Amino acid sequence: MLRRHLEGPILAGLADSPVVLLVGARQTGKSTLVQAPAFQKDNRRFLTFDDSNILAAAKADPAGFLNSYTEPLNLDEVQRVPELFLALKASVDQDRRSGRYLLSGSANVLFLSKVADSLAGRMEVLTLWPFSQGEIEGVREGFVDAVFGASLPKLRALDGWDERKEIRQRVIRGGFPEILTRASPERQKAWFGSYLTTILQRDVRDLSRIEDITAVPRLLSILASRAGGLLNAADLSRGSGIAQTTLKRYLSLLQTVFLFQELPAWSENVAKRFVKMPKVFLSDSGLTAHLLGASEQRIVENPSMLGPLLENFVCMELRKQIAWSKEHSQLFHWRTHAQQEVDLVLESGGRLVGIEVKASSTVTASDFKGLKVLAAETRQRFIRGVVIYTGSELLPFGQNLTAMPVSALWRLGA
């Protein structure tokens, strides 16, 4: 079984917080992780609300249900029992011992209107995404910490590595655990199809009554086609035929089940970050490729397909790494009114690292244009600019400007 890097942060949360909530899309491995040996040392009891009897008991009497157990509890699929959160608050306020409850769920319960209390100050929230590339390789990535350092470490060597071919395959595969066990593209396609049907027909219906369920998969496909682009609600409404008020609710639902992500814009003025357009990303590049019908052969024949998929891949790899990196960073994009832009911006303690993603095996000085503008505008706050490309070498392009292969995401500082 592949080890998850989020294990350490979860244990750290249990050491000083009464409640830890682990959320993430279905089939990312949450239930497997919370039953790992590391979480059994204090004789934790695992209960899942996918069990109809347990679900009925918890809904009938949430407080009584919790009070009937004295040992620490792992409660799975908690989004199915929103009534439980008020009872959790009361229980924790009576006994503030750390590590009492490890919750997990396939929907972001903080987005659900039926949840009466957020357990603010009592609960730490962590997100488990599909496998990172480092988890697949059995190494702990250090890219985020490395790019904020004074100097860059060397890349970990790889033998017989064809960067461009390998990256195509990894982008199309993504990181869902089940996909790693399916060697053929046909079986992977079958899994993604069944997965989406289950999520949209079961989870979305369970969370909200929607007028037209067929509009949601269509919307998700449109979002996949716009991966890496700006989220213009008016344009998206026209393109999908969904009214803007309904569109916002559907987008919220897709975020709640971790299929769709918004990447906010970075600005010197923090207030402006909330009014500028975010970017569109899906939670997994393999899922995005499936929705676009992007096979390895199609990408070879039409290389322009790789660009948005690669940016989605890099964005999500960074989001995964942020959860266990020493740098407490956030991820943004940057764009000016003059159309100067940087694909991804990491911010940590006011310091910035800009990242451009290029689906090409060659890099030129012009690829650093947006990064240089960002550096000039932010001055001492700008630590480094990186162009991630599908070549194989780490190449300097001036002071604090570097081209890196995509594989540096799990080879740099690992």
C-alpha positions as CSV (number, residue, x, y, z in Angstrom):
1,M,0.0,0.0,0.0
2,L,1.4,3.4,-1.0
3,R,1.9,5.7,2.0
4,R,0.1,9.0,2.1
5,H,2.1,12.1,2.9
6,L,-0.9,13.6,4.7
7,E,-0.6,11.0,7.4
8,G,1.9,13.3,9.3
9,P,-0.3,16.4,9.3
10,I,-3.4,14.4,10.4
11,L,-1.4,12.9,13.3
12,A,-0.2,16.4,14.2
13,G,-3.8,17.7,14.2
14,L,-5.0,14.8,16.4
15,A,-2.2,15.7,18.9
16,D,-3.6,19.1,19.7
17,S,-7.1,19.4,18.3
18,P,-10.3,17.7,19.6
19,V,-11.6,17.1,16.0
20,V,-9.8,16.6,12.7
21,L,-11.8,16.6,9.5
22,L,-10.4,14.9,6.4
23,V,-12.3,15.7,3.3
24,G,-11.8,14.9,-0.4
25,A,-13.4,13.4,-3.5
26,R,-14.7,9.9,-3.4
27,Q,-12.1,7.2,-4.1
28,T,-9.1,9.2,-3.1
29,G,-8.3,6.8,-0.3
30,K,-9.7,8.6,2.8
31,S,-11.3,5.5,4.4
32,T,-8.1,3.5,3.8
33,L,-5.9,6.3,5.3
34,V,-7.9,6.8,8.5
35,Q,-7.7,3.0,9.1
36,A,-3.9,2.9,8.6
37,P,-1.8,1.5,11.5
38,A,-0.7,5.0,12.6
39,F,-4.3,5.8,13.6
40,Q,-4.9,2.6,15.6
41,K,-2.4,3.2,18.4
42,D,-5.0,4.7,20.7
43,N,-7.6,2.0,20.0
44,R,-9.7,4.2,17.8
45,R,-13.1,2.9,16.7
46,F,-14.0,3.1,13.0
47,L,-17.6,3.7,12.1
48,T,-19.0,4.5,8.6
49,F,-22.3,6.2,7.9
50,D,-22.5,4.2,4.7
51,D,-23.7,1.5,7.1
52,S,-27.5,2.1,7.2
53,N,-27.9,0.9,10.8
54,I,-25.2,3.3,12.0
55,L,-26.6,6.1,9.9
56,A,-30.1,5.6,11.3
57,A,-28.8,5.6,14.9
58,A,-26.8,8.8,14.5
59,K,-29.7,10.6,12.8
60,A,-32.2,9.5,15.4
61,D,-30.2,10.7,18.4
62,P,-26.8,12.4,17.5
63,A,-25.9,13.2,21.1
64,G,-26.8,9.8,22.4
65,F,-24.9,8.2,19.6
66,L,-21.7,10.0,20.4
67,N,-22.1,9.5,24.2
68,S,-22.4,5.7,23.7
69,Y,-18.7,5.5,22.8
70,T,-15.8,6.2,25.3
71,E,-12.9,5.5,22.9
72,P,-11.7,7.9,20.2
73,L,-13.8,7.7,17.1
74,N,-13.1,7.7,13.3
75,L,-16.4,8.6,11.7
76,D,-16.6,8.2,7.9
77,E,-18.9,9.9,5.4
78,V,-20.0,12.5,7.9
79,Q,-21.6,14.6,5.2
80,R,-24.5,12.1,5.4
81,V,-25.3,13.2,9.0
82,P,-25.2,17.0,9.2
83,E,-27.2,16.8,12.4
84,L,-24.1,15.4,14.1
85,F,-22.1,18.6,14.2
86,L,-24.1,20.3,17.0
87,A,-23.7,17.2,19.1
88,L,-20.0,17.1,18.3
89,K,-19.7,20.7,19.5
90,A,-21.5,19.9,22.8
91,S,-19.3,16.8,23.3
92,V,-16.1,18.7,22.6
93,D,-17.0,21.6,24.9
94,Q,-17.6,19.2,27.7
95,D,-14.3,17.3,27.0
96,R,-11.5,19.2,25.1
97,R,-9.1,16.3,25.0
98,S,-7.1,16.2,21.8
99,G,-7.8,13.6,19.1
100,R,-11.3,12.5,20.2
101,Y,-12.8,12.6,16.7
102,L,-11.3,11.9,13.3
103,L,-14.0,12.7,10.8
104,S,-13.8,12.0,7.0
105,G,-16.2,12.8,4.2
106,S,-16.6,12.9,0.5
107,A,-18.1,16.3,0.5
108,N,-16.9,19.5,2.0
109,V,-19.3,19.7,4.9
110,L,-18.4,23.3,5.6
111,F,-20.3,24.2,2.3
112,L,-23.5,22.4,3.4
113,S,-26.3,24.7,4.7
114,K,-27.6,21.8,6.8
115,V,-24.5,21.8,9.0
116,A,-25.5,23.9,12.0
117,D,-22.1,24.5,13.4
118,S,-18.6,24.7,11.8
119,L,-16.8,23.7,15.0
120,A,-14.6,26.7,14.6
121,G,-11.7,26.6,17.0
122,R,-12.3,23.0,17.7
123,M,-11.6,21.3,14.4
124,E,-8.7,21.2,11.9
125,V,-9.6,20.6,8.3
126,L,-7.4,18.7,5.8
127,T,-8.0,17.7,2.2
128,L,-6.9,14.4,0.7
129,W,-6.5,14.7,-3.1
130,P,-5.7,11.8,-5.4
131,F,-2.1,10.5,-5.2
132,S,0.7,12.9,-5.7
133,Q,3.5,11.9,-8.1
134,G,5.8,11.6,-5.1
135,E,3.4,9.3,-3.3
136,I,3.3,7.1,-6.4
137,E,7.1,7.1,-6.6
138,G,7.6,6.6,-2.9
139,V,9.4,9.9,-2.3
140,R,8.4,12.9,-0.2
141,E,8.3,16.0,-2.5
142,G,10.2,19.1,-1.5
143,F,9.5,21.3,-4.5
144,V,7.5,24.0,-2.6
145,D,10.1,24.4,0.1
146,A,12.9,24.3,-2.4
147,V,11.7,27.1,-4.6
148,F,11.4,29.4,-1.6
149,G,15.0,28.6,-0.6
150,A,18.1,30.8,-1.2
151,S,19.5,28.3,-3.7
152,L,18.0,25.4,-5.6
153,P,19.1,21.8,-4.8
154,K,20.1,19.4,-7.5
155,L,17.5,17.3,-9.2
156,R,17.3,13.7,-8.1
157,A,18.7,11.6,-11.0
158,L,16.4,9.2,-13.0
159,D,17.7,6.5,-15.2
160,G,16.2,5.8,-18.7
161,W,13.8,8.7,-18.3
162,D,11.9,10.1,-21.4
163,E,10.4,13.3,-19.9
164,R,7.9,14.2,-22.6
165,K,6.5,10.7,-23.0
166,E,6.4,10.0,-19.2
167,I,4.7,13.3,-18.5
168,R,2.0,12.7,-21.2
169,Q,1.2,9.3,-19.6
170,R,1.1,10.7,-16.0
171,V,-1.1,13.7,-17.0
172,I,-3.6,11.3,-18.7
173,R,-3.5,8.8,-15.8
174,G,-3.9,11.3,-13.0
175,G,-3.7,10.1,-9.4
176,F,-6.9,8.2,-8.4
177,P,-5.8,5.0,-6.6
178,E,-8.0,2.7,-8.6
179,I,-6.6,4.1,-11.9
180,L,-3.1,3.0,-10.9
181,T,-4.3,-0.6,-10.9
182,R,-5.7,-0.5,-14.4
183,A,-3.1,-0.8,-17.1
184,S,-5.2,-0.4,-20.2
185,P,-6.7,2.9,-21.4
186,E,-10.0,1.1,-22.0
187,R,-10.3,0.0,-18.4
188,Q,-9.3,3.4,-17.1
189,K,-11.9,5.0,-19.3
190,A,-14.5,2.6,-18.0
191,W,-13.6,3.5,-14.4
192,F,-13.8,7.3,-15.0
193,G,-17.1,6.9,-16.7
194,S,-18.6,4.9,-13.8
195,Y,-17.0,7.2,-11.2
196,L,-18.6,10.3,-12.7
197,T,-22.0,8.6,-13.0
198,T,-21.9,7.6,-9.4
199,I,-20.8,11.0,-8.2
200,L,-23.4,13.0,-10.2
201,Q,-26.3,10.6,-9.8
202,R,-25.8,9.8,-6.1
203,D,-23.7,12.4,-4.3
204,V,-25.0,15.5,-6.1
205,R,-28.6,14.3,-5.7
206,D,-28.1,13.6,-2.0
207,L,-26.7,17.1,-1.4
208,S,-29.2,19.2,-3.3
209,R,-32.4,19.0,-5.3
210,I,-31.5,20.2,-8.7
211,E,-33.9,20.8,-11.6
212,D,-31.9,19.2,-14.4
213,I,-29.4,16.6,-13.4
214,T,-28.3,16.2,-17.1
215,A,-27.0,19.8,-17.1
216,V,-24.4,19.0,-14.4
217,P,-22.2,16.5,-16.4
218,R,-22.5,18.8,-19.4
219,L,-21.3,21.7,-17.3
220,L,-18.4,19.6,-16.0
221,S,-17.3,18.8,-19.5
222,I,-17.4,22.5,-20.4
223,L,-15.3,23.3,-17.3
224,A,-12.7,20.6,-18.4
225,S,-12.5,22.3,-21.8
226,R,-11.7,25.6,-20.0
227,A,-9.1,24.2,-17.6
228,G,-6.5,26.8,-16.9
229,G,-8.7,29.6,-18.2
230,L,-10.6,32.3,-16.4
231,L,-14.0,31.6,-14.8
232,N,-16.2,34.1,-16.6
233,A,-19.7,33.3,-15.2
234,A,-21.6,35.2,-17.9
235,D,-19.7,33.6,-20.7
236,L,-20.0,30.2,-19.1
237,S,-23.7,30.7,-18.7
238,R,-24.1,31.5,-22.3
239,G,-22.0,28.6,-23.4
240,S,-23.8,26.1,-21.2
241,G,-27.3,27.4,-21.5
242,I,-27.6,27.5,-17.7
243,A,-29.0,30.6,-16.1
244,Q,-26.4,32.4,-14.0
245,T,-28.2,31.9,-10.7
246,T,-28.5,28.2,-11.4
247,L,-24.9,28.1,-12.7
248,K,-23.6,29.4,-9.4
249,R,-25.4,26.7,-7.5
250,Y,-24.1,24.0,-9.8
251,L,-20.6,25.2,-9.5
252,S,-20.9,25.2,-5.7
253,L,-22.1,21.6,-5.8
254,L,-19.2,20.6,-8.0
255,Q,-16.8,22.2,-5.6
256,T,-18.5,20.6,-2.6
257,V,-17.8,17.1,-4.1
258,F,-14.3,18.1,-5.0
259,L,-14.6,17.8,-8.8
260,F,-14.1,21.4,-9.6
261,Q,-11.6,24.0,-8.2
262,E,-11.3,27.7,-8.4
263,L,-7.8,29.3,-8.3
264,P,-8.1,32.8,-7.0
265,A,-6.2,35.8,-8.4
266,W,-3.2,37.3,-6.6
267,S,-3.1,41.0,-5.9
268,E,-1.1,43.3,-3.7
269,N,-4.5,44.5,-2.4
270,V,-6.0,41.5,-0.5
271,A,-9.5,42.8,-1.0
272,K,-9.1,42.8,-4.8
273,R,-8.3,39.1,-4.8
274,F,-12.0,38.4,-4.1
275,V,-13.3,40.4,-7.0
276,K,-10.9,39.4,-9.7
277,M,-11.8,36.3,-11.9
278,P,-10.5,33.0,-10.6
279,K,-9.1,30.3,-12.9
280,V,-10.8,27.0,-13.6
281,F,-9.3,23.7,-12.6
282,L,-10.5,20.2,-12.1
283,S,-9.3,18.1,-9.1
284,D,-7.4,15.5,-11.3
285,S,-5.7,15.8,-14.7
286,G,-6.8,12.2,-15.5
287,L,-10.4,13.1,-14.9
288,T,-10.0,16.2,-17.1
289,A,-8.4,14.2,-19.9
290,H,-11.2,11.7,-19.7
291,L,-13.8,14.4,-20.1
292,L,-11.9,15.9,-23.1
293,G,-11.3,12.4,-24.7
294,A,-7.6,13.1,-24.6
295,S,-5.6,9.9,-25.1
296,E,-1.8,9.8,-25.4
297,Q,-2.2,9.2,-29.1
298,R,-4.4,12.2,-29.6
299,I,-2.0,14.4,-27.7
300,V,0.9,13.1,-29.9
301,E,-1.2,14.0,-33.0
302,N,-2.4,17.3,-31.6
303,P,0.2,18.6,-29.1
304,S,-1.9,21.7,-28.3
305,M,-4.1,19.5,-26.2
306,L,-1.4,19.0,-23.7
307,G,-1.1,22.7,-22.5
308,P,-4.3,23.0,-20.4
309,L,-4.0,19.5,-19.1
310,L,-0.4,20.0,-18.0
311,E,-1.3,23.3,-16.2
312,N,-4.1,21.4,-14.4
313,F,-1.6,18.7,-13.5
314,V,1.0,21.1,-12.1
315,C,-1.6,23.2,-10.2
316,M,-3.0,20.1,-8.4
317,E,0.5,18.7,-7.7
318,L,1.3,22.0,-6.0
319,R,-2.0,22.0,-4.1
320,K,-1.2,18.5,-2.8
321,Q,2.3,19.4,-1.7
322,I,1.2,22.6,0.1
323,A,-0.5,20.4,2.7
324,W,2.7,18.9,4.0
325,S,5.4,21.5,3.1
326,K,7.1,23.5,5.8
327,E,6.3,26.7,3.9
328,H,2.7,27.7,4.8
329,S,1.9,28.8,1.3
330,Q,-1.2,29.6,-0.8
331,L,-1.7,29.2,-4.5
332,F,-2.9,31.9,-6.9
333,H,-2.7,33.0,-10.5
334,W,-1.7,36.6,-11.6
335,R,-3.1,38.7,-14.4
336,T,-2.9,42.5,-15.1
337,H,-5.3,44.7,-17.1
338,A,-2.6,44.8,-19.7
339,Q,-2.9,41.0,-20.1
340,Q,0.5,40.3,-18.5
341,E,0.1,37.0,-16.6
342,V,1.7,34.3,-14.6
343,D,0.0,30.8,-14.6
344,L,0.6,30.1,-10.9
345,V,1.9,32.1,-7.9
346,L,2.9,30.6,-4.6
347,E,2.8,33.1,-1.7
348,S,4.3,32.3,1.7
349,G,4.7,35.0,4.4
350,G,4.4,37.7,1.8
351,R,7.1,36.1,-0.4
352,L,6.3,35.1,-3.9
353,V,7.3,32.4,-6.4
354,G,5.9,32.7,-9.9
355,I,5.4,29.6,-12.0
356,E,4.8,29.4,-15.8
357,V,3.7,26.1,-17.3
358,K,4.8,25.3,-20.9
359,A,4.0,22.2,-22.8
360,S,7.1,22.3,-24.9
361,S,10.6,20.7,-24.6
362,T,12.3,24.0,-25.4
363,V,12.4,27.3,-23.4
364,T,13.4,30.8,-24.6
365,A,13.9,34.1,-22.7
366,S,10.5,35.3,-23.9
367,D,8.8,32.5,-21.8
368,F,9.9,34.5,-18.7
369,K,8.2,37.7,-19.8
370,G,5.3,37.6,-17.3
371,L,7.6,36.5,-14.5
372,K,9.9,39.5,-15.1
373,V,6.9,41.8,-14.9
374,L,5.7,40.2,-11.7
375,A,9.3,40.5,-10.3
376,A,9.4,44.2,-11.2
377,E,6.1,45.0,-9.6
378,T,6.7,43.0,-6.4
379,R,10.4,43.8,-6.0
380,Q,11.9,42.3,-2.8
381,R,8.8,40.1,-2.3
382,F,9.7,38.1,-5.5
383,I,11.9,35.2,-4.6
384,R,12.1,33.2,-7.8
385,G,10.5,32.7,-11.2
386,V,10.2,29.2,-12.7
387,V,9.2,28.0,-16.1
388,I,8.1,24.3,-15.9
389,Y,8.5,22.6,-19.3
390,T,8.7,19.1,-20.8
391,G,12.5,19.1,-21.4
392,S,14.9,17.3,-19.1
393,E,17.4,19.9,-17.8
394,L,17.3,22.5,-15.0
395,L,18.5,25.7,-16.7
396,P,19.3,29.2,-15.4
397,F,17.8,32.1,-17.3
398,G,19.1,35.0,-15.2
399,Q,19.0,36.0,-11.6
400,N,16.3,33.9,-9.8
401,L,14.9,32.7,-13.1
402,T,15.0,29.0,-13.8
403,A,13.6,26.5,-16.3
404,M,12.7,23.2,-14.7
405,P,11.4,19.9,-16.1
406,V,7.9,18.9,-15.0
407,S,9.4,16.0,-13.0
408,A,11.2,18.6,-10.8
409,L,7.8,18.7,-9.0
410,W,8.8,15.4,-7.3
411,R,12.6,15.3,-8.0
412,L,13.6,18.7,-6.6
413,G,14.4,18.6,-2.9
414,A,13.0,15.0,-2.5
